[in-house]
Amino acid sequence: MDNSELQKKHFAALKEKYQVGQYQSAASDSFLYLILRKAELGIQITSIELQWLVENCLSRTVEIISLQQYQAADQQRLEAEFLQLRLKYLIPEELDLLIASPVYSIPWKLDNGYVLTDSELELLNNHGLIATIILIQNILDFSRLKVTYKAIKHLNQFPEEPLYSILKKLDVKEQLSDSEAE
C-alpha cells in the first residue's frame, strides 16, 4: 500500500471517529484532514479551525474535539485541585505523592462531607500526616459541637472559625468574652 492510499484510509478513519458524517467538499478535504490530524495528535485546535468546522455544519465534530481537548488537560486541572487540597488539609509539599496516591482521596472525601474510616486515618498516620489528622479531629469536633449547640446552619467546617472556639468554651462551661457573646 502506498502513502496516498494509506492517507485516504487514515482520513476515512478520522472522519468516522470524529463523526464528520455527510460532509461533501473535496476542495476542503485537505483542511479538514489537517484539523482532524491535529485533534488526533492532541494538538490544540485554533479558533479559526473551530470556526471553519462550525461554518461547515460539523458541530458534532466540534463537540468531540472539544471534549477530547478538555480530557487532555484534565490531569493538569486535577493536579491543581490536589495542590489546593494539600494546602487546605495541611499536607506538606515536601511529601512526595504521586497523583495516583490514595492519600489524595482522603482530603477529597473530607471536602465533600464524607466521614473517614479508621483505615483512611491509619493511612494518613503511616505517611506522618499528624497535622492533617489533628485538623480532621478538630473538624469532627466542630461538627459535633455545631449539632450540640444547634449551630448547624453555619456551613463552614474548618475550626479556624471564631465559632469553634466559642462552642468549645460553651462545651466546658467557660465564660465567654463580651465580643464572643455578641
N, C-alpha and C positions, 0 to 999 in steps of 0.2 A: 504494500500500500504506500503510495507516495504522500508527500506532505499536503498537497492540495486536497486529497481525499480524506486524510486524517483531520484536516482543518474543518472540512464540511461536516464530518461526523461529530467533531468536538462542538461546533457551533450548534448542531441539531440537539446534542445532549444538553448544552447550556440553555437553549431555548425551552426545552422540556422542563428542566429543573427550575428555571425562573418563570415558568408559565407564560411564555410570550404569546402563545395561542395563535390567533388568526392574523397576526401581523404580516402584511404583504407589501414589502417595499424593498425590492432587491437593490435599489440605489443606495439605501441607507443601511444595508446589511453590515457593511464594514464598521460603521459607528456603533451599531447595536452589539456587534461581536466584541468590540473594544470594551464597551461598558460591562458586558456580561463576564468577560475575562477578568477585568479589574475586580468585579464583585466576587468572583470565584477565588481570586488570589487574596482577598481580604484588603484590597487597596481601596481607600476612601473614594467614593463616587462624588464628583463635583456637583455643584448646584446646576451648572449648565447641562450636565448629563442627566440629572434627575428631571430637569425641566423638559428636556427632549423626550424622555420616556413618557412624561405626563402628556405632552403635546401629541404624542403618537398613540394615546389611549392605552398605555401599558401600565395602568395603575396597580394591577396585581403584581407585576414585576417590581414596581417601586416598593410595594409593601414587603415583598420577600427580601429585597436587597436591604431595606431599612432595618428589618428585624435581624437579618444576618449581621449587619454592621453594629447594631445595638449589642448583640450577643458577643461580638468580637471584643467590645470594650467592657464587657461585664466584669471580667477579672479585675480590671483597674478600679471599677466602682466598688466591687466587693472589698478589695484591699483598703480603699479609703474608708469604707464603713467600719471595717475591723480596726483601723487605726483610731477612729473616734471612740469605738467601744473600749479599746485598750486604755485610752486616756480616762474615759468615764469610770471604768471599773478598776483603775489603779494597777494595770498590768504593765510592768516596766518595759520600756523599749529595748533594754539590753537583753531581755529574754528572747532568744531566737526561736520564733514559732513559724512553722510553715503554714500556709493558708489552709491546708487540709487538717491542721491540728484540731483535735476535739476540744481543746481549751477555748477556741473561738465560739463554739456552740453555746457555751455556758453564759457569757455575757449577753449573747443574742437572746437566749431564753429569758434571762432576767429582764432585759429591756422590753420584752413583750409580755411580762407579767406572770411568767411560769415560776413555780416553786422548784428549787433544785433538789435532786436526790442526794442521798449520802455518798453515793459513788462519784457524783459530779464534784461534790465538795472535797472528796478524797483526791480526785484528780488535780484540783487546784492546790491542795496541800502538797501533793507529790511534786508539783512544779515550783514549790516555795512561794506561793502567792498568798502569803499571810495577810497582807494589807487588803487584798481583794476579799478574802474570807471574812475579815473583820467588817469591811464595808457591807457585805451581804448580810451578816448578822445584824448590823445596825439597821439595814433596810427592813429586815423582817421584824425587828423590834419596833421600828417606827410604824409599820403596818399594823402590828398588834395594838400599839398604843392608840392609833387613829380609830380603830374599831372600838376599843375600850371607852374612849372619851368622845365617841360619836363625831369624829372629825374626818369621816371618810370622804366627804365632798372635796377635801384637799387632795388633789391628784398627784402632786409631786411625791415621789417615793424616796428621794435622797435625804439622808439625815443631816445635811448641811443646813436645812431649813430651820429657821428660828422655832417653828412649831415643834420640832423634835425635842429640842432642849426644854421647851415649856412643858410638853407632855411627860417627859422624863421626870421633871421636878414634881409635877402633879402626881405622878405614879408613886413617888416616895414621900409624898405629902410635904414637900419642901416649899417654903414661902416664895412666891413669885415677886419679882421687882415690879414697880409701877408700870414700866414700859412693857414688860411681858404680860402683865394682867390686861393692859389695854389691847 
